Amino acid sequence: MSNLWLEQQKQMTERQVKALTEADARVEKICGHDLGRWFVAFETEIRPGRGRDLSAWASDGEYMATQYLDVYGHGSLVVSSIDVMHNDADEEHFDEEGNCEHE
């Protein structure tokens, strides 16, 4: 899978890699384009050698996808659109005193 880091794939079960590959295709269909790399956070392994549950997310600034997977590749996919409330790099976002209305 091109949107997963090789090191991430090595830590995942075969079922998780398959499920995340399928989720990547679903997200692209839902959003109309590829969101880029998946970033994966692994839970603590409960039974040695069994594998670890994970949460993966990808975002392009307009959409965000989150996939939760157990070691068997089961879990929910969440796709959402992003409403940016604050961006330090957006100079028009601040008033003349440098304040953001959301802070």
C-alpha positions in Angstrom: 0.0 0.0 0.0 1.6 3.2 -1.1 -0.1 5.4 1.5 1.4 3.4 4.4 4.9 3.7 5.7 6.8 0.4 5.3 7.6 0.5 9.1 3.9 0.8 9.9 3.1 -2.2 7.7 5.7 -4.4 9.4 3.9 -3.8 12.7 0.5 -4.6 11.4 -1.2 -7.9 10.9 -2.0 -9.0 7.3 -5.7 -8.4 8.0 -5.0 -4.9 9.2 -3.0 -4.1 6.1 -5.8 -5.5 3.9 -8.5 -3.6 5.8 -6.6 -0.3 5.7 -5.9 -0.7 2.0 -9.6 -1.2 1.4 -10.4 1.8 3.6 -8.0 3.9 1.6 -9.9 3.1 -1.6 -13.2 3.8 0.1 -12.0 7.2 1.4 -10.8 8.2 -2.1 -14.2 7.3 -3.5 -16.0 9.3 -0.8 -13.8 12.4 -1.0 -13.1 12.3 -4.7 -9.3 12.2 -4.2 -6.5 10.7 -2.3 -5.9 12.1 1.2 -2.2 11.0 1.3 -0.3 9.1 3.9 -1.9 7.3 6.8 -0.5 7.9 10.2 -0.9 5.0 12.6 -0.9 4.8 16.4 -0.7 1.4 17.9 -2.2 0.2 21.2 -0.3 -1.8 23.7 -0.1 -5.5 22.8 -2.3 -7.5 25.2 -1.2 -11.0 24.2 2.3 -11.4 22.9 2.5 -12.4 19.2 -1.2 -11.6 18.6 -0.7 -8.1 17.3 -2.0 -4.7 18.4 -5.2 -2.7 17.8 -4.6 0.6 16.0 -6.0 3.9 15.0 -5.0 5.4 11.7 -5.7 8.8 10.2 -5.1 10.7 7.0 -6.0 14.3 6.2 -5.5 16.8 3.4 -6.8 19.9 5.3 -10.3 19.6 3.7 -11.2 16.0 4.7 -10.0 13.7 7.4 -10.4 9.9 7.6 -9.9 7.8 10.7 -9.9 4.0 10.7 -10.0 2.0 13.9 -8.9 -1.6 13.6 -8.5 -4.6 15.9 -5.9 -7.3 15.1 -8.4 -9.1 12.9 -9.0 -6.1 10.6 -12.4 -5.2 12.0 -13.3 -1.6 12.9 -15.1 1.5 11.9 -14.1 4.1 9.3 -15.0 7.7 9.9 -14.7 10.3 7.1 -15.4 14.0 7.9 -15.0 17.4 6.3 -12.8 19.9 8.2 -14.0 23.3 9.3 -10.8 25.2 10.1 -11.2 27.4 13.2 -7.7 28.6 13.6 -4.5 28.8 11.4 -1.4 30.6 12.6 -0.2 31.0 9.0 -3.4 32.8 7.9 -2.7 36.5 8.4 -6.3 37.5 7.4 -7.6 35.3 10.3 -6.4 37.8 12.9 -7.7 41.3 13.8 -5.5 44.4 13.8 -4.3 43.5 17.3 -3.3 40.0 16.3 -6.2 38.3 18.1 -8.2 35.3 16.8 -11.9 35.3 17.4 -11.8 31.7 18.5 -9.3 32.2 21.3 
